[in-house]
Amino acid sequence: MIKMDRRQFIQAAVNAGLVYSVSSMLPSSVFAQEADSDKLLLVLRFNGAWDTLLMTDARSKEYLNTAAFSTAEFLAFDERAAVKQYKNGQLGVCMEPLSGYLDDLCIINGVMMNLQSSAHETNREYMSSGNVTSSTTFFPFALAQAMQKPTYRIGYHMEYETLRDGNYGEKVSTKNLNSYSESADDPYETVLDDDTPAASFQKNILAQKRKEKDTIAVLNKLVEKVNAVASSTNTGMAQASLALAGLGSGFLKMAQVDITSDGSLDTHSSHKVNHIKNLSAGFEHVAKLIKFMKETPYKLDSANKSLFDVTTIVMTSEFARTASPDGFDGTGHNQYNNSCILLGGNVKGGQIIGESQIYKLSEIKASYGISGSLFHAKPFNFKTQKAMTKAEMSGITIDSIGTCTPNSCFDYIYPETIWRTVAQQFGVNLVSTFPTGNVLKNIFKS
């Protein structure tokens, strides 16, 4: 029998692949770490369908008085009138928590959703994937695949629906981000020599493990820090804070979180009380996250940019709510219109893109079968990158809105329009979940 000391034994084990076999049980991302990217993505979904008339797409009291809507056309109460004129639009009462960050926000109004369906799930999947066909891969996962970054970890929190991840492997439930512990140092490292390929390979693996350990240490610090300023008993809001810690540590590259629950905003009754309270609470939490991002360097390294500078945040909902009442004191689903909010270091803030229009009963064809008003996105001119003017719309009747006639570029802003634009910001021109088409040219700085 050949006698070997401890060093010789371990070196022989390395050469035989025995030590590697233990490390091979680690997540694949440990072995194939990509070069660090300074572009992060956070998608916050406000489930339940937000009332854009209470936030980014309000109407002035002067407009409402002049329009003289009937009670069947507009659910009227003081808080539903605009509280602030901002740039080329009006903001509603629910935007108050974000009032200090308006110059960081790019607001997109007049987004057209699924004309054939008013179902929450159908439109939520459309907004999350950019594909009107249901059960398609949600954007963060499709973007990572299009970027050919299979080792990017993507965090998620879903209220209850199926996660459409396109079989993406490296995904993490955000609720687990406060439970990772730093792994112990490998005791074999000190006896590895560099004079064999196996030992060199093993040292590379151990270096990746050390990097992972350091990342998890920063993750734990950021979980503690963000919870100190943006903790919440609301599950969705708590998960948004954890997702931000994951992104800020480099543990995640992208995340998608349901920040409000379906029932909190789907106010078919008690709209005035419940919708304002719940939507405002969601934006209050976002305001805390923005402040934290601006004050926190990426990976807690003072040499890095702030977390805000390297992150793109997209806030969405499945559709808007109707201007007209649904029953006595509620509102209905409105797939003919939506809004979206973007912010982050590379977003051109302080602007409102796109518009909508409220059609009165007298302006709606009887064949529509609508009993109230029609709160509808305005067609968008992609040549001028502006909503169509009254002159441009003068020859178009309501039932033909939605078509793009030859030799013109009158179309709508759709969810895929927004995702195409965001994808290009991440260096991708083609994402499998939606076809090529129009983009918004003025959202990002570069």
Order of alpha helices (4+ residues) and beta strands (2+ residues): alpha-alpha-alpha-beta-alpha-beta-beta-beta-alpha-alpha-beta-beta-alpha-alpha-beta-alpha-alpha-alpha-beta-beta-beta-beta-beta-beta-beta-beta-beta-alpha-beta-alpha
